Amino acid sequence: MRLEETLARIVPPDPEAADAARARHAELTKPPGSLGRLESLGVQLASIRGTPRPRFERRVVVVAAASHGVAREETVSAYPGAVTAQMVANFLGGGAAINALAAVAGAELRLVDAGVDPEPPDDPRLLKARIAGGSRNLLREPALPDGHEVRILESGAALVEDLDRDGAWLLGLGEMGIGNTTSSAAIVAAATGVDAARVTGPGTGVDGERLLRKRAIVSEAVARWSPRGDDGRALLRTLGGYEIGFLAGCCLEAAARKVPVVLDGYVTAAAAIVACALAPATRGYLIASHLSREPGHAVALDHLGLAPLLDLELRLGEGSGAALVLPLVDAAARTLDEMATFAQAGVAERDA
């Protein structure tokens, strides 16, 4: 899957389908607007799919994992970098939060090694999309070697191409990578121009001097590399991580194929910022599942023009928020498609 080909196929969602969905909502057996944000979400889904009555047959959560050089060399996390590989093993063993939440959502769980160090053993349930055993320390050198940013974007796009079998589906995104909130904060600061201290939070739970050091690292890295906010490749190459690039590629190919993308938390929002820098029309295909406790998440969502559906004070990652919201997204489509109109049900409409 060539990146240029994917970008060329991304167009804004269908405004005529959105108008038709709004008109249908006005005819359904309920007071106007009584389903609140479910109605606007249904309209978005209709515009994405190009039909006023969207339906979805599958739910998939993709969790991409990668190691970060900044976590190997700097004190940016409360956990050692080895936890990334250990958590991949936990995902495969069924013992993580995302395993439970994906099951509740009735979603397929797809696990991706986008560059974990040490390399996980071969397992048919783990897609190997690794180009390297993790990123480099973004404070000392660009996070990804030149050209790797395109290759990992294309790997994410290729997975979505493979998943896009018969039938419409919903895609949720999640991640795992010790140190990836540092990369995410750097991407958000560079893309938005907001001060690094405002968008750099505790991640796995750092505080005090370690949090101050983490903020300084983000600020220094952004100042050193100074990527333009509209240059997705430069943002990813200088400040990103392999799992962030992989998920950005998923966003792009999903938009090209008119598949709704449910983002999880801060790291997936950073991936979406990279994707939208490459193809701004991708924004119309994105759904923010929740607002995390990371302070930069609200800044990232505001930059993307997205309003979160939930606020449960989550800050886990793994796709946990995306899995929780997938049934809600499906509900928005099903009410639009399956409810009867006033005429069909023989129910009197409101007085003029």
N, C-alpha and C positions, 0 to 999 in steps of 0.2 A: 504494500500500500504506500504510494508515493504521497508525501505531505502536500505537494503542490496540487495534486489531483483532488485530495480531500478538501483543501481550502477553496478550490474553484467550484465545488458543488454545494457550498454552504450559502443558502439564501434565507432571508427573514421568513418567519412563519407566515401562514396564509391569512391576511386580514379579512377576506371574504368569508372564510370558514368561521372566524371569530365573530363576525357580525351575525352569521346564521345561528351560531350557538347562543348569542345573546337573545336573538329573537325567539329561539326555542325555549329558553329559560322563562321568557315572559308568558309563554303559553302553558307551562307546566302547573300542576295542581298544588300551588303554594302562593303565598303572598309574594309580590315582587321583592327580590333581594333577601328573602328570609333564610336562605342557606348561606348568607354571608360570603366569606372568602372561598367557600367551596364553589360558588358560582363563578367567580373570577378565575379560579384555578381550572375549572372545567372549560371555560372559554380559552384559556391558554392552551390546554391540551387539544382542543378542537383546532386551534390555529396551527399547532405543531403537526398534527396528523392530517390536516387539510380536509376535515369532515366535521359537520356540526354534532355528530354522534360518535365520538371516539370510544373504542373498546380496546382493552389490553388483555392478552392471554397469558403472559408470563411476567415474572418479576425476577430481576437478576441484580445481585450485589457483587461488585468487583472490589476486592481489597488488594491493593498493590503495596508491597513492602520493599524497603531499601535502607541501606545504612548510610550514615552521613559522616564525612570526614571531620566536620566541626565538632561532632560529639566525641570523636576519638581523641581529639587534641585539646579541647576546651571544656570547661565545666559549665555546660549549658543545660544539663539534664540531671534530674535526681536519680536516674537509673543509668547503668553502664550501657555502652553501645551493644554489648552482647545480647541484650534483651530483645533486640529486633529479631535475631534468628530464633531465639527461644520462643518468642510469641508466634512466629510462623509455625513452629512445631505445635504450639498450643492450638492454633487455628485448625491444623490438620488433625489434631486429636479431639477436636470438638469441644474444647474446654473454655473458649473465650466468650465474651459477651456477644460478639457478633454471631457466633454459632447459634446461640439461643434466640437472638432477636431476628435473625434471618429465617429461622424455623417458624417463629410466630408469624412473620410476614408472609410465609409461603414462598420465599424467594430462593432461587438457586444461588449458591455462594461460590464465586470463582476467585481463587487465590493466585497471586502473581508474585514471583520472585523477580523484582525489577532491578536487583543489585544488592543482595543481602550478604553480609560478611559476618561469620564464615558462610560459605555457600551451603544451603540446605541440601540434604540428600535427595536424590531423584524420587519423585512421587507423582503418579499419574494425576493426582488432584492439584498439583502445583504447576502452573504454567511458568516455564523458564523464559523470561524476557530480558535477562541480565546482559548488559554490555560490559560492565565492570563490577567489582565487588564494593560498590558504594561510591559516593561522591568524594571529592577532595575538600579540604578545609577552605571554605569560602572566604575566610579572613586572610589567607595567605596566597591563594591562587584561585582562578575561576573554578567554580564547583564542578563543572563538567568539561572534559577536554573538547576542543573545537570539533564540531560535527556530531558529537554524541547526543546533543539536544535534539537534532532532527531524527536520529535513529530511534531514540526512546519515544518520541512523539509518534513516529510511524508504527512502533510496536503496539502502543495503545490503540491506535486506529485499527490495526490488524485484528486485535481481539474483538472489537465491536463488529467489524466485518464478519468475523467468524460466528459471533453470537446472533447476528441478524438473520435468523432462520425464518421460516414461514410464521406469520402471525405477528401482531403488534406487541410490543413489550416495553416495560419500564426499566430504566437503568439507574441503580443506586451506586454511588462511589464511596469508597473508604480507603484507609491507608494505615500503614504501620511503619514507623521509622524513628528511632531515638535521635533527637536533634532536629526533626523536621519542622517543629514550630519556629526554630531559629531561621531556617531557610524561608519559611512562609512569611515571617515578620519582615525579613529583608525584601522579599518580593513585593509585599503590600506597601512597605515604606517607599520603595523605589517607584512603584506604579502610581501611587496616590500623592506622593509628596508630603505625607503626614510624618511627623517626627517619629523616629524609631522608638523612642521611649513610650510613645502612646500605643504602639501596635505590638510591642513585645511583652508577653505575659509569662506566667510561671510554667506553662507547658506541663510537664509531669509533676510539677510541684516545687520548683526552685524558688527561693526567697532570699531576702537580705542581700549580702554581698554577691552571691551567685546570680541573683536576678539583675543586679546592677551591672555585673560583668557581661551577662547575656545581652543586655541592652546596648552596652558599649560595643560588643562584637557586631551586632546588627548595624549600628550606626557607622562603625568604621568600614564594614564591608560595603554598605551602600555608597558611602562617600568614595571609597577606593575604586569601585567598578563603574558607578554612575550609569547604569543602563537606562535608556529611555523607557518611559512607561508604556509606550506604544510599540515597543520592540520585544515581542514575545520570546523570540529566540535568544536575545541577549539577556533578558530577565532570567530565563531558565539556565542558560549556560553559565552565567556568572554567580547566581545566587540560589539556584534551585537544587533539586535532588532528582534521582532517577524515578522514584515513585510519583513525584509531582509531575514530571514530564510524561510519564505513562498515562496518568489520569487526565492530563491536558489533552493528550492524543485521543483518549476515549471521548472526551467532550466534543472534540472537533468531528470525529467520524459519526458520533451519534447525531450531531446537528445536521451533518450532510445526509444522514439517512432518516431524519425526522423522528428521532427517538427522544422522548423526554429524559432529562438527566436530573436526578435528585442528588444534590450535593449533601455531604455530611457537614463537617465543621470547618475549622480554620484552614487546615492543610488543603482540603479539596477546594475551598474558596480561592486559595492561592493558585492552585492548578487551573481553576476556571479563569482567573485573571490572565494567566499566560495564554490560555486558549482564546480569550476574547481580544487580547492584543493582536493575535494572529488573524482572527476573523471576528470582527465585532458583532456580526449577526448571530453568533453563537449564543449571545445573551438570551435571546428569545426562547431557547430550548432548555434553560436552566431553571431549577426549582430549589430554593433554599429550605432544607428540612427543618433547621432549628438555629437558634442563636446560642453559641457556646459561651463559656465564661472567659475565654481568651479575649482580652480587650481589643485586639486588632480585628476580630471577626466582624464586629459591627461596621468597622471602617471598610473592610473588604466587601461586605454585602452592599453597603451604600455605594461603593464604587461600581459594583456590578448592577445596581438598580434592582436588587432583590430584597423581598421582605420575608423573613423566616416564618414558617408555619407554627413552630413550637418554641417554647422557652422553658426547658426543663433543667437548666443549669448543668447541662452535659459538658464534659471536656475530655472524653475518652478517645474519640476517633474510632478507627476500625470500621466505619460505616454504620455505627450504632444509631445515630439520628436518622440517617437515610433509611435504614431498615424499619424504624418505627413509623416513618411517614409514608412508605410505599403503599400500605393499605388505604391511607387517607387520600393519596393521589388517585388511587383506583376508585375510591368512593366518589370523588368529584366527577370522574368520567361516567360512572354507572348511574348516578342520579340524573345526569344530563341525558343519557341514552335510554334508561329504562323507565323513568317516571312517565305517567300518562299525562296527556294534555287535558285541559278542562273539557274540550269537546269529546275526547275519547272516553273520559270517565263519567261524562254526564254531570259534571259539577258546575254550578253557576259561577261565572266569573265575578270579580268585584264590581260594585256599582261605579259608574263613571263619576 
